[in-house]
Structure formats: C-alpha cells, structure tokens
C-alpha cells in the first residue's frame, strides 16, 4: 500500500499489516489513508516531538534520529554485542527468539533485524575457534605452564572434569584459560583422569612445558598425577588441605553446634513467615537487614560465615522464636540454641576468621603463589592456632586438633 510521506506523522509511525504503530510507545491505530489520528496522538501523547515544527513536511531532529537507518556496519556491531551478551552471562542462545528480547530491540534499534538462533550459534562457534587459535599462539610462547584440575557435579547429577592452565604472558601478568571441560560418564579412575590430563596437554601442544598440576586430595586424582602416569610434579591444593584440617577440628563437639545452628538457619530459610518477621525485628532493633547463611561442607568458610551472621542477628532471631504468633512453642524448643552454643560461636569467630583469610588468599586467581604456602602455614600453626588467654576449652580443643592435622598434612614441625 502506497502512503504519502508529506506528513510529519510518518516520522513517528510505521505501517504494518494495515495498522500504524507509534515508534515511541505501544499505541496502534487502524490506518485509513489519513494521518489525522496519528497527529492527534502525537499532540496529546508526545507534544515535544512536534515543538518547533511549523510545517507538516518539516521533521524534527528527534524524529530523524528516531528513524535512522541501521546500516550493515552498525547491524554487525549489534550482532557481535548480542553474541558477547549471551557468552558473558551464559544465556541460552534461544534468547534471541524471545518476544521480550524482540520488543527491547524494537525500542533500541527499530530498523535492526535480529538474526536467527542458527546464525547466532554459527557466529559464537566462529568466535570460539578464533579465541582458541589466539590461545594456541599465547601458549606457544609460554616457557612453562601449570595446570589445575577438578571433578565436579552439575545440578543434573552429571559429572564433569575441568582442566585449567596458568602461565606468565608477554606482559609478565598471570594468565589462565580453561583447556577442557568434559563429562565423565564412567568411573573416575586414576587411569581415566590421567588420560584426560595427558590428552589436554597434547591437544594444546604444551608437552614438555607443564611443570606442575594442582589438584585436591582425592585418592584418584592423586594417583593420576603420579610419575608413572604423567611427566609433571603433583601438587596438592593448599586451600583444600587446610579445609581438611579444619574439618578434623569440627569432628569434635563443634559438629553438634554446627548441626544445631544449621537447623535453625534452615527454619528461617524455608519459612516465609519466619523470614519476614525476622526482617521486621531487624528494623525494630536497628540491626543490619541480612539473611541468615547456611553452612555447606563443600563450600569453604561457610561455617565461619554462618556463625558470624547468627551472632550478629542473635537477638532478632531470639525475638522471632519467642513470638508465639510466628513460632510454635514445640518448634521453638527444638530450634533454640543453648547459651553455651551462642558463647562458643562467638569465641570461635577470631580463629575461624583467620582460617577464612588464609583460605581466601590461597584461592585467589591472579595473585596466588606457592611461595605463600609455608609462610601462611607457619603463621597459622605458631600464631593463630596457638592457645591464647581467654580461650575456652572447646576453642583450645579445636585449635589443637587443627594445628596437629595441618602440621601432619603439610609435613612441618611446631616451632
């Protein structure tokens, strides 16, 4: 259908399937070959767009910018941005087919044509090959390379193995890159894991330049990195070793406190009424509006974080448990912590914070160095884990156990 372009209304409306769509809002009108309705809408809904326009044939600067064409160069830039957006936020490629995404792009760039999922997939795969080639060139220049590896389980209960490399680049900065992430459908034997490691080294052309592989203390990965299977040095992860020593300390009376505290936190995290009431009590007591933190065996430092948060929110928590409109008496009796539990959590804060600091330092990606391992170990053994005046018997017991375990695992002696 041919339409007149003489009216300024066409600078703000598009004709689609017999209807006119405002480019500034969601207004849609039936087109009857006249622009009266469109002009009426602009004057009432967008009066500033027509300000200074003395003639219907004279478009405003705003209208011209709103209807600018999307040339191939700009379209290509937008497409690359969409691909990067999907990669960075790890979104499904099908996001480009979503109605909401389409509406957003219509507002941002009406003249842009969103590529299909197949096109975006092809572009991302092309970018992957380009990045892979870049990494090949960088690794070719690296004199020495270190590896880290770990096996993990996805939410779908599927097992995966990830291998990462670390090297010093031309800029003398620490660089890292993931060499491999593959599923492990079979048994995680030492031979299987060693085959994965050697295969990744061969695939990336870094044979003879791998000096070490850092891994956890699981028996299968330790065996996989023995000289009979690989050509590099096996290095146990210090942060994981430290956590094993800490867990040895928890294997005493503290485990009962952790269990009781975890049950209390779980109640608040699973009860909407309790969590909402806790927020109100926090406001009344001028406490920080923080959620309680649940500990998890596989999440380092979570016990320290759970204790810290509970001690911070102790009286707000107690107020909720004592409110019979929120917590039944029977439930309160089960959930309430003993005074000795609260006192122990507070006494444990300094030592747990020191251990958390050590773990955090040794878990850094850019600044971590093996040269920090023994200074931190000796600092913990000879300072933070030493008995101090005011320590309760349970704190002393924890320090003694962790100190002994860490010394044995790191093969160091007390000073």
NUTI-524201 format. One record per residue (C-alpha): residue number from 1; residue in one letter; chain; z, x, y. Coordinates in Angstrom, 3 decimals, m for minus. Layout:
# NUTI-524201
NUM;a;A;Z;X;Y .
...
END
This chain:
# NUTI-524201
1;x;A;0.000;0.000;0.000 .
2;x;A;m1.018;1.466;3.304 .
3;x;A;1.511;1.348;6.117 .
4;x;A;1.426;2.175;9.808 .
5;x;A;3.096;5.394;10.820 .
6;x;A;3.263;4.490;14.506 .
7;x;A;6.817;3.107;14.407 .
8;x;A;9.812;5.447;14.650 .
9;x;A;11.354;3.355;11.855 .
10;x;A;9.253;5.252;9.308 .
11;x;A;11.124;8.441;10.274 .
12;x;A;14.238;6.897;8.730 .
13;x;A;12.911;4.735;5.875 .
14;x;A;10.992;5.360;2.653 .
15;x;A;8.799;2.782;0.915 .
16;x;A;9.490;2.497;m2.829 .
17;x;A;8.217;m0.266;m5.111 .
18;x;A;7.737;m2.733;m2.265 .
19;x;A;11.187;m2.056;m0.739 .
20;x;A;12.166;0.118;2.212 .
21;x;A;15.151;2.452;1.707 .
22;x;A;17.169;3.888;4.581 .
23;x;A;17.383;7.684;4.276 .
24;x;A;20.822;7.731;5.939 .
25;x;A;22.658;5.116;3.888 .
26;x;A;22.222;2.825;0.876 .
27;x;A;20.515;m0.003;2.795 .
28;x;A;17.443;m1.514;1.055 .
29;x;A;15.166;m4.217;2.509 .
30;x;A;12.086;m6.051;1.339 .
31;x;A;9.012;m4.723;3.125 .
32;x;A;6.849;m7.449;4.678 .
33;x;A;4.383;m5.228;6.573 .
34;x;A;6.564;m5.224;9.717 .
35;x;A;9.225;m2.819;10.941 .
36;x;A;11.413;m5.367;12.749 .
37;x;A;14.104;m5.413;10.066 .
38;x;A;14.151;m1.633;9.869 .
39;x;A;14.516;m1.244;13.647 .
40;x;A;17.304;m3.843;13.678 .
41;x;A;19.146;m1.865;11.009 .
42;x;A;18.758;1.426;12.911 .
43;x;A;20.003;m0.065;16.182 .
44;x;A;23.096;m1.548;14.527 .
45;x;A;23.938;0.998;11.822 .
46;x;A;22.577;4.249;13.271 .
47;x;A;22.257;3.795;17.056 .
48;x;A;22.494;7.524;17.813 .
49;x;A;19.271;8.158;15.904 .
50;x;A;17.331;6.151;18.453 .
51;x;A;19.113;7.542;21.517 .
52;x;A;16.653;9.098;23.938 .
53;x;A;13.676;7.608;22.155 .
54;x;A;11.690;5.750;24.830 .
55;x;A;8.723;5.113;22.613 .
56;x;A;8.429;3.944;19.035 .
57;x;A;5.909;6.711;18.470 .
58;x;A;8.270;9.495;19.622 .
59;x;A;10.558;10.666;16.748 .
60;x;A;13.902;12.330;17.482 .
61;x;A;14.769;15.875;16.415 .
62;x;A;17.334;14.456;13.997 .
63;x;A;14.767;12.237;12.344 .
64;x;A;12.299;15.086;11.986 .
65;x;A;14.934;17.300;10.333 .
66;x;A;15.994;14.435;8.064 .
67;x;A;12.452;14.001;6.767 .
68;x;A;11.496;17.658;6.496 .
69;x;A;9.311;18.540;3.566 .
70;x;A;10.672;20.557;0.652 .
71;x;A;8.161;23.385;0.202 .
72;x;A;7.796;25.339;m3.031 .
73;x;A;9.904;28.250;m1.797 .
74;x;A;12.848;26.018;m0.912 .
75;x;A;12.437;23.983;m4.118 .
76;x;A;12.541;27.187;m6.168 .
77;x;A;15.704;28.287;m4.372 .
78;x;A;17.372;24.924;m5.050 .
79;x;A;16.384;25.041;m8.731 .
80;x;A;17.880;28.513;m9.120 .
81;x;A;21.031;27.259;m7.392 .
82;x;A;21.291;24.381;m9.862 .
83;x;A;20.938;26.789;m12.795 .
84;x;A;23.652;29.035;m11.360 .
85;x;A;25.845;25.981;m10.739 .
86;x;A;25.537;24.985;m14.414 .
87;x;A;26.206;28.532;m15.654 .
88;x;A;29.157;29.255;m13.347 .
89;x;A;31.000;26.025;m14.089 .
90;x;A;29.825;25.957;m17.745 .
91;x;A;28.463;22.429;m17.428 .
92;x;A;26.164;20.648;m19.872 .
93;x;A;22.514;21.004;m18.921 .
94;x;A;22.189;17.232;m19.159 .
95;x;A;23.981;17.046;m15.795 .
96;x;A;20.551;17.204;m14.133 .
97;x;A;19.726;13.844;m15.729 .
98;x;A;22.846;12.149;m14.404 .
99;x;A;22.498;9.314;m11.923 .
100;x;A;25.266;10.691;m9.721 .
101;x;A;23.634;14.106;m9.521 .
102;x;A;20.322;12.450;m8.655 .
103;x;A;21.946;10.447;m5.863 .
104;x;A;23.545;13.598;m4.473 .
105;x;A;20.222;15.453;m4.422 .
106;x;A;18.557;12.465;m2.728 .
107;x;A;21.090;12.774;0.075 .
108;x;A;20.947;16.573;0.300 .
109;x;A;17.190;17.012;m0.141 .
110;x;A;15.266;13.720;m0.486 .
111;x;A;11.908;15.463;m0.980 .
112;x;A;13.164;17.677;m3.825 .
113;x;A;12.078;16.802;m7.357 .
114;x;A;14.850;17.526;m9.891 .
115;x;A;13.495;19.468;m12.902 .
116;x;A;13.924;18.109;m16.405 .
117;x;A;16.601;19.299;m18.805 .
118;x;A;13.977;21.163;m20.804 .
119;x;A;12.833;23.036;m17.691 .
120;x;A;16.389;23.948;m16.719 .
121;x;A;17.071;25.140;m20.276 .
122;x;A;13.997;27.357;m20.175 .
123;x;A;14.991;28.804;m16.785 .
124;x;A;18.551;29.549;m17.925 .
125;x;A;17.253;31.219;m21.090 .
126;x;A;14.906;33.310;m18.948 .
127;x;A;17.797;34.327;m16.704 .
128;x;A;19.807;35.247;m19.805 .
129;x;A;17.039;37.564;m21.019 .
130;x;A;16.847;39.154;m17.568 .
131;x;A;20.610;39.729;m17.427 .
132;x;A;20.520;41.068;m20.970 .
133;x;A;17.837;43.587;m20.006 .
134;x;A;19.912;44.629;m16.973 .
135;x;A;22.954;45.197;m19.183 .
136;x;A;20.860;47.275;m21.602 .
137;x;A;19.916;49.576;m18.712 .
138;x;A;23.500;49.863;m17.480 .
139;x;A;24.874;50.624;m20.939 .
140;x;A;22.168;53.245;m21.446 .
141;x;A;23.649;55.198;m18.520 .
142;x;A;27.265;54.897;m19.673 .
143;x;A;28.613;58.086;m21.247 .
144;x;A;31.458;56.308;m23.039 .
145;x;A;32.179;52.706;m23.919 .
146;x;A;35.342;50.957;m25.101 .
147;x;A;35.384;47.669;m26.999 .
148;x;A;37.820;44.798;m27.211 .
149;x;A;37.575;42.097;m29.845 .
150;x;A;39.411;38.930;m30.735 .
151;x;A;39.028;35.951;m33.033 .
152;x;A;39.805;32.532;m31.598 .
153;x;A;39.576;28.866;m32.493 .
154;x;A;37.866;26.206;m30.378 .
155;x;A;39.207;22.682;m29.858 .
156;x;A;36.785;21.573;m32.570 .
157;x;A;38.653;23.818;m35.059 .
158;x;A;35.646;26.179;m35.287 .
159;x;A;36.406;29.899;m35.483 .
160;x;A;34.661;32.421;m33.238 .
161;x;A;34.628;36.164;m32.728 .
162;x;A;34.086;37.721;m29.293 .
163;x;A;33.321;41.391;m28.616 .
164;x;A;33.529;42.779;m25.089 .
165;x;A;32.573;46.216;m23.816 .
166;x;A;34.119;48.172;m20.943 .
167;x;A;32.595;51.152;m19.162 .
168;x;A;32.535;53.053;m15.868 .
169;x;A;29.438;52.198;m13.819 .
170;x;A;27.441;54.247;m11.319 .
171;x;A;29.824;53.096;m8.597 .
172;x;A;32.804;54.501;m10.534 .
173;x;A;34.133;50.982;m10.935 .
174;x;A;35.349;49.462;m14.186 .
175;x;A;32.712;47.111;m15.597 .
176;x;A;32.923;44.721;m18.522 .
177;x;A;30.473;42.485;m20.339 .
178;x;A;30.547;40.191;m23.358 .
179;x;A;28.329;41.646;m26.071 .
180;x;A;28.808;38.963;m28.665 .
181;x;A;30.357;35.549;m29.266 .
182;x;A;29.511;34.179;m32.684 .
183;x;A;31.009;31.647;m35.047 .
184;x;A;32.850;32.819;m38.142 .
185;x;A;32.301;30.090;m40.731 .
186;x;A;33.530;32.152;m43.672 .
187;x;A;36.673;34.130;m44.415 .
188;x;A;37.784;36.572;m41.729 .
189;x;A;37.917;39.604;m43.976 .
190;x;A;38.109;43.170;m42.730 .
191;x;A;34.592;43.873;m44.037 .
192;x;A;33.209;40.820;m42.218 .
193;x;A;34.829;41.792;m38.909 .
194;x;A;33.746;45.422;m39.247 .
195;x;A;30.190;44.266;m39.882 .
196;x;A;30.283;42.211;m36.674 .
197;x;A;31.547;45.189;m34.673 .
198;x;A;29.019;47.656;m36.069 .
199;x;A;26.218;45.124;m35.671 .
200;x;A;27.012;44.566;m31.986 .
201;x;A;27.163;48.330;m31.342 .
202;x;A;23.786;48.827;m32.996 .
203;x;A;22.221;45.828;m31.255 .
204;x;A;23.183;47.134;m27.819 .
205;x;A;22.218;50.727;m28.543 .
206;x;A;25.633;52.295;m27.906 .
207;x;A;26.084;54.081;m31.241 .
208;x;A;27.990;57.340;m30.915 .
209;x;A;29.365;56.428;m27.482 .
210;x;A;32.070;53.953;m28.478 .
211;x;A;35.360;55.820;m28.192 .
212;x;A;37.849;53.058;m28.997 .
213;x;A;38.297;49.408;m29.887 .
214;x;A;41.310;47.460;m28.648 .
215;x;A;42.459;44.564;m30.834 .
216;x;A;45.546;42.571;m31.769 .
217;x;A;47.902;43.431;m34.608 .
218;x;A;46.464;41.066;m37.230 .
219;x;A;46.097;42.845;m40.572 .
220;x;A;42.392;42.015;m40.995 .
221;x;A;41.226;43.412;m37.634 .
222;x;A;43.464;46.470;m38.011 .
223;x;A;41.840;47.162;m41.387 .
224;x;A;38.377;46.507;m39.925 .
225;x;A;38.898;49.335;m37.408 .
226;x;A;39.910;51.975;m39.921 .
227;x;A;37.844;55.213;m40.081 .
228;x;A;36.342;54.142;m43.398 .
229;x;A;34.589;51.246;m41.671 .
230;x;A;33.993;52.323;m38.051 .
231;x;A;33.462;55.554;m36.109 .
232;x;A;35.847;54.970;m33.204 .
233;x;A;39.587;55.040;m32.575 .
234;x;A;41.622;51.923;m33.337 .
235;x;A;43.972;50.890;m30.503 .
236;x;A;46.461;48.052;m30.879 .
237;x;A;46.718;45.828;m27.800 .
238;x;A;49.918;46.800;m25.981 .
239;x;A;50.386;43.346;m24.455 .
240;x;A;50.198;41.786;m27.929 .
241;x;A;52.588;44.397;m29.317 .
242;x;A;55.034;43.628;m26.505 .
243;x;A;54.815;39.908;m27.276 .
244;x;A;55.590;40.574;m30.942 .
245;x;A;58.691;42.493;m29.895 .
246;x;A;59.714;39.659;m27.569 .
247;x;A;59.228;37.135;m30.376 .
248;x;A;61.547;39.269;m32.517 .
249;x;A;64.186;38.722;m29.833 .
250;x;A;63.506;34.989;m29.819 .
251;x;A;64.064;34.815;m33.551 .
252;x;A;67.807;34.549;m32.891 .
253;x;A;69.896;31.897;m31.112 .
254;x;A;67.300;31.682;m28.339 .
255;x;A;64.843;29.890;m30.608 .
256;x;A;67.159;26.890;m30.688 .
257;x;A;67.343;26.857;m26.903 .
258;x;A;63.548;27.156;m26.648 .
259;x;A;63.121;24.275;m29.082 .
260;x;A;65.579;22.042;m27.201 .
261;x;A;64.017;22.902;m23.845 .
262;x;A;60.528;22.259;m25.240 .
263;x;A;61.593;18.823;m26.497 .
264;x;A;62.972;17.978;m23.049 .
265;x;A;59.777;19.095;m21.290 .
266;x;A;57.678;17.198;m23.824 .
267;x;A;59.534;13.995;m22.978 .
268;x;A;58.638;14.292;m19.294 .
269;x;A;55.052;15.325;m20.004 .
270;x;A;54.445;12.322;m22.283 .
271;x;A;56.360;9.659;m20.361 .
272;x;A;54.657;8.361;m17.227 .
273;x;A;57.832;6.589;m16.112 .
274;x;A;59.957;9.721;m16.517 .
275;x;A;57.439;11.980;m14.736 .
276;x;A;57.052;9.550;m11.812 .
277;x;A;60.814;9.192;m11.486 .
278;x;A;61.148;12.985;m11.549 .
279;x;A;58.806;13.195;m8.561 .
280;x;A;60.977;10.733;m6.635 .
281;x;A;64.147;12.665;m7.490 .
282;x;A;62.475;15.880;m6.327 .
283;x;A;61.725;14.299;m2.959 .
284;x;A;65.275;12.969;m2.618 .
285;x;A;66.791;16.378;m3.464 .
286;x;A;64.265;18.356;m1.367 .
287;x;A;63.066;20.221;m4.466 .
288;x;A;59.514;21.533;m4.943 .
289;x;A;57.164;18.905;m6.378 .
290;x;A;56.442;20.840;m9.571 .
291;x;A;55.615;19.632;m13.069 .
292;x;A;57.682;20.980;m15.931 .
293;x;A;55.992;23.678;m18.008 .
294;x;A;55.763;23.542;m21.795 .
295;x;A;56.049;26.784;m23.753 .
296;x;A;53.473;27.734;m26.381 .
297;x;A;53.711;30.506;m28.964 .
298;x;A;50.130;31.616;m28.370 .
299;x;A;50.447;31.634;m24.579 .
300;x;A;52.211;34.754;m23.389 .
301;x;A;55.032;34.406;m20.851 .
302;x;A;55.172;30.627;m21.288 .
303;x;A;58.857;30.723;m22.326 .
304;x;A;59.692;32.573;m19.113 .
305;x;A;57.728;30.004;m17.095 .
306;x;A;59.372;27.080;m18.894 .
307;x;A;62.887;28.448;m18.282 .
308;x;A;62.134;29.204;m14.616 .
309;x;A;60.819;25.720;m13.954 .
310;x;A;63.660;23.973;m15.780 .
311;x;A;66.307;25.960;m13.894 .
312;x;A;64.531;25.122;m10.634 .
313;x;A;64.449;21.389;m11.464 .
314;x;A;67.766;21.152;m13.334 .
315;x;A;69.451;18.564;m11.136 .
316;x;A;66.344;16.429;m10.719 .
317;x;A;65.946;16.394;m14.498 .
318;x;A;69.618;15.520;m14.950 .
319;x;A;69.273;12.658;m12.449 .
320;x;A;66.374;11.157;m14.396 .
321;x;A;68.212;11.436;m17.725 .
322;x;A;71.293;9.740;m16.252 .
323;x;A;69.259;6.834;m14.831 .
324;x;A;69.575;4.065;m17.424 .
325;x;A;66.643;2.145;m15.942 .
326;x;A;64.450;5.072;m16.926 .
327;x;A;66.105;6.823;m19.888 .
328;x;A;67.934;5.041;m22.682 .
329;x;A;71.417;6.341;m23.468 .
330;x;A;70.391;7.237;m27.016 .
331;x;A;67.389;9.241;m25.754 .
332;x;A;69.464;10.949;m23.060 .
333;x;A;71.995;12.143;m25.632 .
334;x;A;69.192;13.726;m27.654 .
335;x;A;67.356;15.273;m24.710 .
336;x;A;70.198;16.546;m22.521 .
337;x;A;70.739;20.297;m22.770 .
338;x;A;74.174;21.744;m23.196 .
339;x;A;75.742;23.628;m20.301 .
340;x;A;75.572;26.820;m22.353 .
341;x;A;71.804;26.299;m22.741 .
342;x;A;71.328;25.969;m18.991 .
343;x;A;73.535;29.006;m18.400 .
344;x;A;71.587;31.084;m20.945 .
345;x;A;68.212;30.135;m19.419 .
346;x;A;69.473;31.255;m16.025 .
347;x;A;70.908;34.510;m17.413 .
348;x;A;67.627;35.230;m19.214 .
349;x;A;65.483;34.960;m16.079 .
350;x;A;65.708;38.622;m14.896 .
351;x;A;64.809;40.187;m18.249 .
352;x;A;62.069;37.648;m19.041 .
353;x;A;60.535;38.174;m15.594 .
354;x;A;60.463;41.940;m16.158 .
355;x;A;58.721;41.441;m19.510 .
356;x;A;56.291;38.984;m17.906 .
357;x;A;55.448;41.529;m15.209 .
358;x;A;54.732;44.199;m17.833 .
359;x;A;52.500;41.826;m19.803 .
360;x;A;50.601;40.773;m16.676 .
361;x;A;49.964;44.363;m15.587 .
362;x;A;48.645;45.330;m19.007 .
363;x;A;46.458;42.211;m19.205 .
364;x;A;44.516;42.961;m16.015 .
365;x;A;40.756;43.275;m16.480 .
366;x;A;39.860;45.765;m13.743 .
367;x;A;42.924;47.951;m13.180 .
368;x;A;44.488;48.260;m16.626 .
369;x;A;44.653;51.772;m18.082 .
370;x;A;46.009;53.213;m21.302 .
371;x;A;47.913;55.694;m19.167 .
372;x;A;50.226;52.826;m18.135 .
373;x;A;51.306;52.084;m21.691 .
374;x;A;54.066;54.632;m22.206 .
375;x;A;55.474;54.597;m18.648 .
376;x;A;55.886;50.821;m18.957 .
377;x;A;57.339;51.164;m22.450 .
378;x;A;59.933;53.718;m21.358 .
379;x;A;60.703;51.683;m18.231 .
380;x;A;61.462;48.627;m20.343 .
381;x;A;63.441;50.493;m23.010 .
382;x;A;65.512;52.619;m20.647 .
383;x;A;65.991;50.215;m17.744 .
384;x;A;65.171;46.521;m18.073 .
385;x;A;66.278;46.191;m21.692 .
386;x;A;69.486;48.178;m21.208 .
387;x;A;72.805;46.358;m21.235 .
388;x;A;73.996;45.574;m17.714 .
389;x;A;77.279;44.458;m16.252 .
390;x;A;77.484;40.663;m16.286 .
391;x;A;75.128;40.193;m19.237 .
392;x;A;76.311;37.515;m21.636 .
393;x;A;76.499;38.165;m25.395 .
394;x;A;73.239;36.291;m26.110 .
395;x;A;71.344;38.235;m23.435 .
396;x;A;72.679;41.509;m24.830 .
397;x;A;71.637;40.428;m28.311 .
398;x;A;68.114;39.620;m27.095 .
399;x;A;67.757;42.910;m25.204 .
400;x;A;68.977;44.927;m28.168 .
401;x;A;66.564;43.259;m30.584 .
402;x;A;63.526;43.571;m28.292 .
403;x;A;64.411;47.163;m27.412 .
404;x;A;64.650;48.131;m31.075 .
405;x;A;61.473;46.303;m32.045 .
406;x;A;59.431;47.740;m29.164 .
407;x;A;60.630;51.272;m29.917 .
408;x;A;59.668;50.923;m33.567 .
409;x;A;56.269;49.372;m32.850 .
410;x;A;55.418;51.965;m30.192 .
411;x;A;56.925;54.803;m32.242 .
412;x;A;59.105;56.039;m29.366 .
413;x;A;62.759;57.069;m29.277 .
414;x;A;65.553;55.993;m26.945 .
415;x;A;66.411;58.374;m24.171 .
END
